Amino acid sequence: MTAIPFALSARHKGFNRAEIVDQNFTEFVQLWQGDVRSAPDGDRRESPRDGQPVLPGSALDARGFRELLESQLISRHLDLMARVLRVQNKVFYTIGSSGHEGNAMVARLTRHTDPAFLHYRSGGFMAERFRKLPGMDPVMDSTLSFAASKDDPASGGRHKVWGSKPLWVLPQTSTIASHLPKALGTAVAIEQARRIGHALPIPDDSIAICSFGDASSNHATAQTAFNAAAWTAYQKLPAPVLFVCEDNGIGISVKTPTGWVASNFQQRSNLDYFYADGLDLAEGYAQVQRAVEHCRTTRRPTFLHLRTTRVMGHAGTDFEIEWRSIEELFAVEASDPLLRSAEIALELGLYSKEELLELYEATRKRCFAGAEEADRRPKLERLDDVMAPLAPYTPAKVKAEAERADYAERRLAAFGGEAKLPESQPPRHLAIQIGQALHDVMAKYPESLLFGEDVAQKGGVYTVTKGLHKAFRNTRVFNTLLDETIILGLAQGYANMGMLPIPEIQYLAYFHNAGDQIRGEASSLQFFSNDQYRNPMVMRIASLGYQRGFGGHFHNDNSITALRDIPGLVVGCASRGDDAATMLRTLMALARVDGRVCAFLEPIALYMTKDLYEAGDGQWQFAYPAPGEAMTLGEGRVYNDDANDLVIFTFGNGVPMALRAARTIESGQGWKVRVVDLRWLAPLNDAFIAAQAKNARRIIVLDEGRKSAGVGEGVITAIVEGGFGSTPLARVVGADTFTPLAGAAFLVLPGEADVVAAAKKLAG
C-alpha cells in the first residue's frame, strides 16, 4: 500500500482529527503515483470489467468492488457530516463507523432476510444492505435517524439506531453485548420452527448476524452467548449464528492486548473461527465469504474475526490527542481502509484520480443535503407521540383473543380426554391450576414454547409444569442450560420468528442476573423500532416470600420493584388458581395481539395452599374457569365489596393473609372489612384503586415487598392523587432488607398480626 503523505497530514495537535482524516483521503488520491492497471506480478492488463475479479484469484468482481467502495464512502461521509452538524444541533449522534467500513462485505455476502443485530459502527453494513431492495435510500434513511426526526423509518425519532423493517435489521441501541443472546436465540428459533411446524417469516436457510467490538467480546453477556452457542452445537443442534467481532484493538480508551481475540476464540470447541481482513476489500472478501457460507451450510455457530481500525475516536466528544500520542494517531489514520480501497480502485483503473475525488465529494454533498433535509422534517413534540409504541394496548382485540375457545380438539388431546378436562375436576389449588392453564394455552397456541431450568421431565422445582413435556414433547417443552440470560435471549429469538415463548425463571432472585435482557432489550424493542418489531413473551417467575422450611433470600425474594420499573412491562400476580388461569389467558393474548412483554409472578408459598382459615377447610381451592373466561388487564378482585369501615389493598400472599386478618378485625372491632386484590402490579390501575378508596373510612395498604419503592407506594400515590389522601391510612410492609433463613424470615415480612395491629391504631 502506498504510504500516506504524513508531511501533509501531521498538522497541529489541536486540529480536528475528523478534518485530518477527511483531508488524508483527498491528499492520498491526489498524490498517488502507482502504476495504473498493473497486476501484482507487474504484467500489464486491462482494468477488470463487471463480472471479472478485481485481482487474480479474488472472489470480488469489479462491480462488487465499486459498490462496496460507494457504501464505504457513504458510511464515512455520514460520520463526517455528524461531526460538523452536531455542533449546530442538526444531528444528535457522533459515534461513527470510520475504520469499520469493511463490514460492508458482510452485508454484501448475506441476504436482507438474514436477521441482523448490529454493532453501532455498522454504517458500511447498512449502506450496503440498502442495495438489497430497490427504491431504498441509505443516506436519507440514515440522516433522518441522526436528526431524531419523526420521519425516521427505523425508530420514529426515538434514538439513532441502525435498523430497518424491510431489511430485517432489528434496531440496536448502545448497550454493550446485550444483543448477543437474542441473536443466538433467533438462530436457534430458525431451526426450532421447522421442528414444531411453524411458518417462518424468513427463508428456512437464513442465518442470524450479530456484530460487536473486540472490547464487548469480553463482556459477561457476550461470553454467555458464546458458551450457549457452543453448548448447543456440542449437542449437534443447529444454531446458525454468525458472530462478527469487529476488532479495532480498543474499547473507548482501553486497548485490547495484541492477539487477544484470536487467542481467545481461535481454538474454542464448537464455535467455528474464521479471520478476515476488514481493511482490505480485495483480500478480505473471500475470507468473509467462507465464513458466511460455512455458517449457512453447516448451521453451526460461526465466529468471524474481522480486522478493523478506529479513526476519529470513539465519538465526537473523544479527543484522542489528550490520551494518545500524535505518532500513534498517525499510525492509526494510515491504516484507514478507505485509503486501501482508493489504492485498489486507482491501481486497477476502476477510477481515475479525478473520478474518484468527484465520487468522494458527490457523496459528501449527498450526505450533507440529506442531513439538512432531515433537520427540516418534523420532530417528536408530544409526550403521547413519544410513548405511542412503548406499550400498545387494544382492549377489545385482547379480550376477544383471551376469550377465544376454538381449539377444542387440541385441548382434548393435551388433557387426555373429556374426563380429564380441568373444569370437570373438583376445585384445586394454585400449582395445579397454573399447570392446567399452561396445558390450555399451549393447546390454544401451537406456536408457543415453554422452557427453562428443570421444566421438562421433572416438571419444575415445584412440579407446576408437570405433564407438559409428556403432552407437548421435547420440541415445545424443554430444559435449557442454567443461564437466565440465555433463557431470556432464547425467548426474544423465538418471538422474533413469530412464536409465543413462555420462559420460566426459577426464582425471582435469579431474574436479576438477566434483568437487562428484559429492561434493555425485550421491553425496549417496540419503543425503539416504532412498533415495527415486537418480541412478545410471557415470562413466568416463581416469586415472593413466606416459604416455610426452605428459603433464605434467593428463594424468598420480594423485590418486585426491579420489574415494575421497566417501561412497558406487564406484571401480573395471581393469589389463587382460577385467577391464575384467567390471567394467563389474558397475558398470552396481550403478547399475541399487542406484542407485549409480560411477567407472571407465581407466589411460591401459595402453590400448595388449600385452606384459608382452618386446616382442612379447603377454602383456597377453586373451580377451574372454562375456556372463554378471561381477566381484563387491570381488573382487581374485591372481597366483601359493600364493606366500608376498612379497606385493605394487597396482592399475592397478602390476599389470604388479609382475609384472615379481616375476620379477626371484624370480630374485635366490629367493622366490616373489604379486601382488594390488585392482581395487576404493572401497570397499576389507578382508577380502580381510587374507586375502591372512595367510600373507605380507613385504609390499610398491605405490601409484602420492601418498604422502599414497593407496590404500596404506587397504591398510596393513586389514593392521594384520586383525592382521598385525607382518609386515615396505614401501610403494612416488609423491611428494607434481604430475607434471612428459617424463622427469622418472618421478622422482616409483614404478617396477620401486623395487619390487626395497624387496624387497632386506625381505630384509635
C-alpha atoms as one frame of an Amber mdcrd trajectory, in Angstrom:
protein
   0.000   0.000   0.000   1.240   3.486  -0.822   2.376   5.365   2.279   0.168
   8.203   3.455   1.815  11.632   2.944   2.392  12.372   6.614   4.165  15.609
   5.779   0.817  16.996   4.740  -1.204  15.184   7.404   0.886  15.844  10.504
  -0.857  19.042  11.405  -1.040  20.851  14.690  -2.183  18.761  17.634  -5.210
  20.961  18.185  -6.663  20.197  14.765  -9.895  18.247  14.499  -8.884  14.659
  13.678 -12.033  14.203  11.589 -10.882  17.050   9.380  -7.459  15.463   9.069
  -8.895  12.031   8.202 -11.051  13.721   5.581  -8.101  15.581   4.061  -5.937
  12.473   4.163  -8.187  10.767   1.640  -8.086  13.684  -0.781  -4.310  14.039
  -0.480  -3.769  10.314  -0.811  -5.639  10.241  -4.116  -4.079  13.446  -5.426
  -0.516  12.311  -4.652  -0.902   8.662  -5.616   1.831   7.669  -8.086   1.339
   3.948  -8.558   1.062   2.105 -11.864  -2.425   2.032 -13.301  -3.772  -1.385
 -14.387  -0.702  -3.225 -13.118  -1.174  -6.765 -11.984   0.673  -7.932  -8.836
   3.366  -9.633 -10.964   3.962  -6.429 -12.913   2.346  -7.560 -16.179   0.124
  -5.005 -17.853  -3.546  -5.879 -18.225  -6.875  -4.212 -18.814  -8.873  -2.950
 -15.844 -11.447  -5.535 -14.771 -14.976  -5.213 -16.081 -18.232  -6.172 -14.401
 -18.170  -9.870 -13.635 -14.376 -10.039 -13.627 -12.395 -10.369 -10.368 -10.638
  -7.241  -9.171  -7.460  -9.247  -8.603  -6.410 -12.686  -9.852  -7.909 -15.281
  -7.521 -10.158 -12.741  -5.828 -13.817 -13.601  -5.186 -14.749  -9.938  -5.620
 -15.638  -8.680  -9.082 -15.283  -5.149 -10.399 -18.914  -4.173  -9.994 -18.973
  -5.534  -6.466 -15.861  -3.602  -5.580 -17.261  -0.331  -6.910 -20.484  -0.792
  -4.960 -18.638  -1.690  -1.782 -16.455   1.375  -2.187 -19.534   3.542  -2.625
 -21.036   2.047   0.545 -17.802   2.756   2.398 -17.882   6.365   1.244 -21.495
   6.810   2.319 -20.651   5.491   5.762 -17.601   7.773   6.035 -19.425  10.916
   4.961 -22.283  10.226   7.349 -19.651  10.251  10.104 -18.053  13.446   8.834
 -21.450  15.084   8.453 -22.366  14.176  12.028 -19.201  15.814  13.412 -19.976
  19.074  11.600 -23.727  19.298  12.120 -23.788  18.063  15.708 -22.381  21.389
  16.902 -25.237  23.078  15.023 -27.816  20.848  16.794 -28.963  19.449  13.463
 -27.934  15.880  14.256 -27.512  14.240  17.643 -25.141  11.291  17.364 -21.427
  11.095  16.668 -20.380   7.513  17.434 -19.069   6.687  13.989 -18.173   3.760
  11.787 -14.903   5.151  10.451 -12.360   2.352  10.195 -15.088  -0.306  10.264
 -16.334   0.220   6.717 -15.149  -3.274   5.785 -18.270  -4.650   7.465 -19.994
  -3.756   4.187 -18.561  -7.071   2.922 -20.671  -8.958   5.470 -23.780  -7.166
   4.232 -22.990  -7.911   0.596 -22.392 -11.608   1.223 -25.530 -12.134   3.295
 -29.188 -11.646   2.457 -31.561  -8.923   3.516 -33.687 -11.684   5.077 -30.870
 -12.743   7.398 -31.859 -11.039  10.690 -29.105  -8.657  11.741 -28.274  -7.398
  15.236 -25.646  -4.766  14.689 -22.798  -3.009  16.397 -23.152   0.766  16.443
 -20.234   1.033  13.983 -22.267  -0.571  11.212 -22.604   2.297   8.741 -20.882
   0.367   5.972 -23.018  -2.708   6.565 -26.210  -0.662   6.416 -25.215   1.293
   3.318 -24.509  -1.969   1.507 -27.618  -3.795   2.752 -29.769  -0.970   1.411
 -28.815  -2.236  -2.065 -30.703  -5.448  -1.422 -34.097  -3.894  -2.067 -34.925
  -1.415  -4.833 -36.017   2.093  -4.030 -34.333   2.384  -0.644 -32.085   5.326
   0.210 -29.266   4.677   2.705 -28.463   8.357   3.045 -31.939   9.755   3.672
 -32.992   6.951   5.986 -29.785   7.294   7.987 -29.805  11.078   8.235 -33.406
  11.033   9.468 -32.193   8.830  12.298 -29.182  11.051  13.017 -31.532  14.054
  13.166 -34.029  12.322  15.505 -36.760  13.087  13.008 -40.263  11.786  13.500
 -39.973  10.519   9.914 -37.036   8.238  10.791 -38.150   4.870   9.361 -36.151
   2.936  11.949 -37.213   4.404  15.295 -39.565   7.270  14.526 -37.104   9.721
  16.057 -36.617   7.957  19.400 -32.943   7.095  19.010 -30.153   6.998  16.471
 -30.275   3.312  15.574 -29.199   1.121  12.710 -32.451  -0.584  11.865 -34.856
  -1.362   9.053 -38.014  -3.417   8.999 -37.836  -4.375   5.282 -34.127  -5.170
   5.610 -34.525  -7.294   8.744 -32.179  -5.157  10.825 -33.632  -5.130  14.325
 -32.827  -1.785  15.975 -29.965  -1.767  18.451 -29.119   0.978  20.896 -25.777
   1.426  22.641 -25.995  -1.405  25.137 -22.805  -3.452  25.408 -23.132  -7.003
  24.087 -26.716  -7.374  25.356 -27.879  -8.238  21.832 -25.779 -11.395  21.526
 -28.135 -13.716  23.470 -31.158 -12.728  21.374 -29.139 -13.119  18.168 -28.309
 -16.674  19.208 -31.934 -17.142  20.219 -33.044 -16.059  16.771 -30.655 -18.529
  15.121 -31.963 -21.356  17.290 -35.541 -20.266  16.560 -34.973 -20.508  12.808
 -34.339 -24.219  13.249 -36.904 -24.729  16.030 -39.672 -23.510  13.723 -39.188
 -26.483  11.434 -39.446 -28.904  14.341 -42.797 -27.532  15.502 -44.204 -26.887
  12.021 -44.197 -23.114  12.388 -44.034 -20.991   9.222 -41.080 -18.616   9.418
 -41.270 -15.007   8.228 -37.892 -15.536   6.502 -36.380 -18.346   4.371 -35.669
 -21.597   6.183 -31.926 -21.423   5.475 -31.494 -17.935   6.900 -28.752 -17.168
   9.393 -28.636 -14.595  12.197 -25.893 -11.960  12.035 -24.542 -10.329  15.164
 -21.735  -7.768  15.197 -19.852  -6.320  18.173 -16.464  -4.950  19.105 -13.380
  -6.649  20.485 -13.860  -4.957  23.859 -17.506  -6.076  24.007 -16.470  -9.680
  23.392 -15.157  -9.739  26.969 -18.497  -8.783  28.496 -20.256 -11.414  30.581
 -23.354 -11.183  28.376 -21.250 -11.871  25.286 -19.478 -14.770  26.929 -22.738
 -16.373  27.959 -23.919 -16.209  24.340 -20.703 -17.831  23.072 -20.964 -20.525
  25.716 -24.608 -21.259  24.928 -23.843 -21.369  21.196 -21.110 -23.930  21.800
 -23.342 -25.848  24.239 -25.969 -26.051  21.501 -23.525 -27.131  18.795 -21.954
 -29.711  21.116 -25.319 -31.471  21.168 -25.437 -31.287  17.369 -28.370 -28.886
  17.457 -28.384 -26.272  14.679 -27.543 -22.702  15.692 -26.743 -20.720  12.510
 -25.471 -17.504  14.073 -22.626 -15.511  12.536 -20.845 -13.669  15.346 -18.873
 -10.838  13.734 -16.225  -9.472  16.081 -15.063  -6.163  14.602 -11.630  -5.946
  16.166 -10.245  -2.411  16.155  -7.942  -3.066  19.092  -9.529  -0.633  21.534
 -12.617  -0.048  23.659 -13.073   3.718  24.114  -9.575   4.248  25.572  -8.706
   0.752  26.843  -6.547  -1.200  24.433  -7.199  -4.831  23.681  -3.981  -6.843
  24.097  -2.484  -7.664  20.724  -3.630 -11.094  19.580  -6.169 -11.473  22.394
  -9.253 -12.063  20.249  -7.574 -14.736  18.140  -6.051 -16.369  21.199  -9.385
 -16.367  22.997 -11.569 -17.667  20.172  -9.444 -19.488  17.635  -9.389 -22.795
  19.493 -12.827 -22.766  21.110 -14.681 -26.014  20.624 -17.964 -25.797  18.760
 -17.518 -22.148  17.860 -16.019 -22.208  14.371 -13.406 -19.470  13.913 -12.676
 -17.518  10.709 -10.469 -14.492  10.188 -10.954 -11.756   7.595  -9.097  -8.543
   6.824 -11.741  -5.847   7.009  -9.228  -3.201   6.000  -8.759  -4.630   2.504
 -11.767  -5.381   0.293  -9.768  -7.404  -2.210  -8.104  -9.527   0.452 -10.976
  -9.828   2.912 -13.884 -10.576   0.616 -13.184 -14.270   0.069 -12.396 -14.680
   3.766 -15.778 -13.245   4.751 -17.437 -15.345   2.064 -16.019 -18.550   3.527
 -17.366 -17.705   6.980 -20.837 -16.843   5.691 -21.084 -19.961   3.541 -19.845
 -22.130   6.397 -22.485 -20.759   8.756 -25.285 -21.151   6.217 -24.411 -24.664
   5.093 -23.306 -26.244   8.378 -25.887 -24.415  10.559 -23.192 -24.115  13.221
 -22.306 -21.054  15.302 -19.530 -19.237  13.482 -17.121 -16.607  14.806 -15.840
 -14.174  12.181 -12.871 -12.207  13.469 -12.917  -9.100  11.285  -9.876  -6.870
  11.414 -10.839  -3.193  11.587  -9.429   0.045  12.948 -10.951   3.091  14.588
 -10.261   6.513  13.187 -11.708   9.785  14.508 -12.046   8.456  18.053 -14.859
   6.743  19.881 -17.251   9.653  19.317 -17.202  13.364  18.661 -16.515  14.095
  22.329 -13.482  11.789  22.414 -10.406  13.981  21.949  -7.870  11.220  21.464
  -4.953  13.639  21.348  -5.436  14.109  25.083  -4.571  10.488  25.822  -2.849
   9.106  22.682   0.436  10.193  21.207   0.392  12.002  17.875   2.613   9.275
  16.403   0.069   6.639  17.388  -2.731   8.669  15.843  -0.767   8.972  12.598
  -0.273   5.203  12.513  -3.975   4.538  13.110  -5.017   7.034  10.450  -2.566
   5.451   7.999  -4.474   2.159   8.374  -7.719   3.778   7.216  -9.474   1.173
   5.000 -10.707   3.875   2.629  -7.100   4.575   1.655  -6.588   0.933   0.749
  -9.854   0.918  -1.223  -8.739   4.049  -3.066  -5.414   2.433  -3.885  -7.126
  -0.652  -5.341  -9.521   1.490  -7.361  -6.687   3.568  -8.839  -4.313   0.689
  -9.364  -6.876  -1.332 -11.302  -8.045   1.619 -13.329 -11.577   1.376 -11.972
 -11.438   5.118 -11.364  -9.129   7.902 -12.378  -7.965  10.270  -9.659 -10.455
  12.861 -10.835 -13.338  10.389 -10.970 -12.596   9.062  -7.502 -12.372  12.530
  -5.964 -15.542  13.513  -7.778 -17.315  10.482  -6.279 -15.929  11.348  -2.846
 -17.201  14.935  -2.990 -20.519  13.963  -4.525 -21.063  11.566  -1.635 -20.227
  14.335   0.823 -22.792  16.646  -0.786 -25.383  13.903  -0.762 -24.927  13.212
   2.951 -24.989  16.883   3.939 -28.023  17.521   1.758 -29.775  14.561   3.372
 -28.963  15.861   6.843 -30.200  19.348   6.032 -33.441  17.885   4.700 -33.760
  15.676   7.785 -33.322  18.721  10.010 -36.350  20.294   8.333 -38.528  17.255
   8.935 -40.866  17.151  11.973 -39.582  16.085  15.388 -41.367  14.360  18.241
 -43.020  17.177  20.166 -45.812  15.482  22.147 -45.412  13.033  25.016 -48.181
  10.859  23.605 -46.279  10.540  20.340 -43.067   9.604  22.146 -44.771   6.879
  24.170 -47.131   5.572  21.491 -45.134   2.421  20.565 -43.984   1.633  24.120
 -46.996  -0.270  25.426 -49.697  -0.722  22.777 -52.993  -1.997  24.117 -56.126
  -2.784  22.125 -58.603  -3.898  24.813 -61.337  -5.215  22.525 -58.949  -7.335
  20.471 -57.156  -8.626  23.567 -60.471  -9.559  25.190 -61.642 -11.371  22.074
 -58.362 -13.255  21.812 -58.259 -14.164  25.506 -61.816 -15.485  25.354 -61.359
 -17.329  22.060 -62.094 -21.021  22.594 -61.952 -22.583  19.130 -59.332 -25.228
  19.903 -61.448 -27.990  21.466 -59.755 -30.888  19.674 -56.241 -29.767  20.559
 -57.419 -29.188  24.111 -58.807 -32.695  24.438 -55.529 -34.115  23.157 -53.494
 -32.026  25.602 -55.523 -33.082  28.647 -56.037 -36.685  27.549 -59.771 -36.768
  27.024 -63.082 -35.284  28.137 -62.977 -36.753  31.623 -59.629 -35.135  32.337
 -60.570 -31.587  31.350 -59.798 -29.334  34.333 -63.285 -27.803  34.504 -64.546
 -31.350  35.112 -62.303 -31.733  38.145 -63.039 -30.669  41.729 -61.664 -27.319
  42.971 -57.870 -27.334  43.080 -55.025 -25.255  44.476 -52.745 -22.745  42.706
 -49.920 -25.006  41.478 -52.309 -27.494  39.895 -54.355 -24.809  38.195 -51.319
 -22.982  36.809 -50.254 -26.284  35.268 -53.726 -26.798  33.850 -53.755 -23.259
  32.468 -50.395 -23.858  30.794 -51.752 -27.002  29.133 -54.677 -24.876  27.991
 -52.718 -22.009  26.445 -50.188 -24.330  24.829 -53.037 -26.246  23.205 -54.544
 -22.959  22.060 -51.286 -21.640  20.591 -49.350 -24.286  18.599 -46.558 -21.716
  18.166 -45.993 -21.472  21.929 -42.897 -22.917  23.621 -42.218 -23.425  27.326
 -38.627 -23.700  28.508 -36.252 -23.045  31.387 -34.284 -24.932  34.004 -35.860
 -28.243  35.109 -39.235 -27.564  33.476 -39.438 -30.656  31.243 -39.343 -34.215
  32.594 -39.054 -33.068  36.223 -41.942 -30.654  35.839 -40.222 -27.787  37.610
 -38.875 -27.468  41.140 -42.455 -27.251  42.433 -43.979 -29.624  39.810 -46.006
 -26.756  38.353 -45.122 -27.802  34.781 -45.672 -31.490  35.447 -47.190 -33.289
  32.474 -46.445 -30.591  29.926 -43.429 -32.388  28.491 -45.472 -35.547  28.018
 -48.309 -33.620  26.362 -46.231 -31.445  24.037 -42.968 -33.361  23.722 -39.435
 -32.019  23.678 -39.978 -29.805  20.640 -42.194 -27.444  22.646 -41.331 -28.074
  26.309 -37.637 -28.372  27.039 -34.865 -27.732  29.520 -32.190 -25.108  28.943
 -28.731 -24.700  30.339 -28.527 -22.979  33.718 -28.346 -19.398  32.499 -31.181
 -16.904  32.875 -29.610 -14.558  30.346 -29.786 -17.206  27.649 -33.293 -18.258
  28.678 -34.487 -14.705  28.037 -32.304 -14.393  24.931 -33.938 -17.531  23.537
 -37.340 -16.080  24.341 -36.576 -12.975  22.293 -35.273 -15.065  19.415 -38.382
 -17.241  19.303 -40.566 -14.136  19.450 -38.602 -12.546  16.601 -39.524 -15.538
  14.482 -43.238 -15.308  15.258 -43.501 -17.814  18.095 -45.000 -17.290  21.568
 -42.358 -18.087  24.197 -43.177 -18.876  27.826 -39.757 -18.794  29.545 -39.519
 -19.760  33.195 -37.175 -18.023  35.632 -36.843 -20.429  38.523 -36.820 -17.778
  41.270 -37.317 -14.025  41.287 -33.832 -13.566  42.758 -32.389 -15.202  39.654
 -34.136 -12.741  37.358 -31.725 -10.035  38.485 -28.876 -11.970  36.841 -30.502
 -11.318  33.482 -32.666  -8.245  34.030 -31.152  -6.273  31.159 -32.488  -8.815
  28.679 -35.938  -7.506  29.610 -35.137  -3.916  30.571 -32.612  -3.053  27.872
 -33.696  -5.419  25.110 -37.124  -7.082  25.115 -39.169  -4.241  26.579 -37.412
  -1.562  24.547 -37.738  -3.131  21.092 -41.228  -1.858  20.307 -40.228   1.604
  21.521 -37.010   1.883  19.523 -38.474   0.307  16.384 -41.617   2.473  16.443
 -43.607  -0.745  16.953 -42.299  -2.296  13.736 -40.646  -5.136  15.631 -42.123
  -6.979  18.588 -40.865  -9.782  20.788 -43.930 -10.951  22.741 -43.461 -13.300
  25.658 -44.990 -14.387  28.950 -42.191 -14.813  31.477 -43.134 -16.989  34.457
 -41.291 -16.353  37.710 -41.650 -18.292  40.961 -41.689 -15.396  43.387 -42.098
 -13.779  46.777 -41.641 -14.987  50.336 -43.280 -16.926  53.160 -41.879 -20.355
  52.298 -41.550 -22.447  55.425 -38.635 -24.796  55.913 -36.881 -23.644  52.773
 -35.615 -20.346  51.627 -33.414 -17.503  52.554 -33.150 -14.554  50.213 -32.544
 -16.438  46.984 -35.778 -18.383  47.288 -37.862 -15.714  49.019 -37.058 -12.599
  47.018 -39.711  -9.874  47.296 -38.015  -7.255  45.081 -40.899  -6.541  42.728
 -39.531  -3.055  42.069 -36.955  -4.424  39.638 -39.840  -5.457  37.367 -42.263
  -2.578  37.925 -39.552  -0.094  36.961 -39.264  -1.462  33.409 -41.225   0.698
  30.958 -43.958  -1.177  29.103 -43.644  -4.448  31.021 -46.936  -6.010  32.146
 -46.699  -7.617  35.603 -49.477  -9.830  36.938 -49.605 -11.725  40.230 -52.386
 -14.208  40.978 -53.055 -15.416  44.517 -55.493 -18.221  43.617 -55.786 -20.829
  40.905 -58.824 -19.632  38.996 -57.332 -16.139  38.781 -54.064 -17.638  37.542
 -55.868 -19.358  34.681 -57.812 -16.310  33.509 -54.781 -14.044  33.964 -52.575
 -16.350  31.891 -55.125 -16.308  29.088 -55.045 -12.522  29.064 -51.250 -12.364
  29.255 -50.956 -14.669  26.257 -53.490 -12.543  24.387 -51.585  -9.357  25.241
 -48.428 -10.954  23.866 -50.062 -12.282  20.719 -52.232  -9.274  19.850 -50.188
  -6.312  21.052 -46.703  -7.826  21.177 -46.382  -7.162  24.887 -43.618  -8.452
  27.144 -45.287  -9.863  30.251 -44.189 -11.182  33.648 -46.385 -13.619  35.578
 -45.410 -13.773  39.255 -46.340 -17.031  40.967 -46.351 -16.834  44.802 -44.388
 -19.917  45.816 -45.859 -20.063  49.315 -49.365 -20.302  47.838 -48.570 -23.031
  45.305 -49.797 -25.825  47.577 -52.117 -23.817  49.843 -55.563 -25.410  50.072
 -57.002 -23.950  53.244 -57.813 -20.385  54.249 -58.984 -20.160  57.863 -58.521
 -23.626  59.370 -56.718 -26.780  58.370 -58.900 -28.834  56.096 -61.418 -26.117
  55.211 -60.360 -26.233  51.549 -61.379 -22.612  51.080 -58.320 -21.676  48.994
 -59.151 -24.166  46.261 -61.295 -23.050  43.357 -63.081 -24.413  40.329 -61.191
 -24.149  37.069 -62.618 -21.488  34.725 -63.821 -22.950  31.433 -62.385 -21.707
  28.120 -63.904 -18.377  27.204 -63.315 -16.800  30.609 -60.512 -14.281  30.930
 -59.420 -11.451  33.191 -59.242  -7.903  31.886 -55.888  -6.147  32.248 -56.025
  -4.055  35.435 -59.110  -5.785  36.826 -58.893  -6.468  40.562 -60.886  -8.814
  42.743 -62.909  -7.444  45.662 -63.969  -9.467  48.701 -66.971  -8.137  50.673
 -67.393  -5.189  48.338 -70.100  -3.424  50.370 -67.862  -3.081  53.439 -66.539
   0.443  54.061 -65.217   0.555  57.635 -61.798  -0.662  56.474 -60.447  -1.384
  53.005 -57.252  -3.446  52.701 -55.364  -3.187  49.403 -52.984  -6.083  48.767
 -51.827  -8.794  46.321 -50.216 -12.234  46.226 -49.568 -13.769  49.641 -51.213
 -10.725  51.181 -54.677 -11.745  49.951 -55.344 -14.815  52.144 -53.401 -13.065
  54.919 -55.676 -10.024  54.689 -58.797 -12.191  54.629 -57.734 -13.926  57.823
 -56.810 -10.640  59.439 -60.143  -9.179  58.326 -62.046 -11.868  60.213 -60.095
 -11.035  63.381 -60.661  -7.298  62.910 -64.361  -7.747  62.259 -64.797  -9.738
  65.467 -62.588  -7.421  67.518 -63.510  -4.000  66.151 -66.990  -4.678  64.917
 -66.058  -3.323  61.495 -66.971  -4.537  58.055 -63.746  -5.103  56.134 -63.251
  -5.119  52.380 -60.177  -6.807  50.875 -58.998  -5.671  47.449 -56.696  -7.969
  45.467 -54.892  -5.756  42.933 -53.805  -8.753  40.824 -52.064  -6.461  38.286
 -48.916  -4.770  39.619 -47.802  -3.032  36.427 -49.415  -1.012  35.189 -51.309
  -0.302  38.404 -54.958   0.505  37.758 -55.067   3.912  39.439 -58.730   4.464
  38.608 -59.716   1.123  40.176 -57.698   1.888  43.308 -59.257   5.328  43.648
 -62.741   3.885  43.155 -62.149   1.358  45.939 -60.812   4.105  48.222 -63.737
   6.435  47.552 -66.098   5.241  50.313 -63.469   3.815  52.648 -63.446   5.138
  56.195 -59.977   3.706  56.781 -57.353   2.155  54.513 -54.553  -0.334  55.029
 -52.046  -0.996  52.246 -50.569  -4.460  52.785 -47.442  -4.878  50.664 -45.306
  -7.979  51.079 -42.491  -6.259  49.212 -39.956  -3.925  50.749 -40.744  -0.564
  52.295 -38.745   1.427  49.757 -40.036   1.569  46.176 -42.583  -1.187  46.681
 -46.029  -1.653  45.180 -47.550   0.013  48.242 -46.023   3.358  47.321 -47.827
   3.247  43.997 -51.115   2.337  45.676 -50.851   5.214  48.140 -49.985   7.606
  45.324 -53.085   6.502  43.405 -55.221   7.048  46.516 -53.807  10.521  47.164
 -53.942  11.620  43.531 -57.505  10.277  43.357 -58.470  12.835  46.016 -58.672
  10.550  49.035 -55.464  11.474  50.821 -57.332  12.597  53.922 -58.665   9.095
  54.615 -56.883   7.577  57.652 -54.306   5.210  56.197 -51.676   2.763  57.380
 -49.071   0.804  55.458 -48.038  -2.707  56.474 -44.924  -3.600  54.531 -41.735
  -5.650  54.517 -38.477  -4.294  55.903 -35.729  -2.905  53.691 -33.531  -5.964
  53.965 -32.707  -9.232  52.332 -34.734 -12.187  53.582 -32.897 -14.343  56.165
 -33.186 -18.100  56.611 -35.740 -20.038  58.662 -37.980 -18.340  61.219 -36.073
 -15.067  61.052 -37.671 -14.507  57.633 -40.997 -13.800  59.303 -39.453 -10.962
  61.267 -38.862  -8.975  58.063 -42.075  -9.876  56.224 -45.485  -8.475  57.207
 -47.896 -10.841  58.945 -51.513 -11.081  60.027 -50.732  -9.687  63.452 -49.211
  -6.603  61.821 -52.421  -6.000  59.875 -54.562  -6.391  63.006 -52.251  -4.036
  64.932 -52.466  -1.435  62.152 -56.258  -1.615  62.285 -56.211  -1.025  66.045
 -54.064   2.083  65.526 -56.532   3.358  62.954 -59.352   2.741  65.420 -57.519
   4.850  67.996
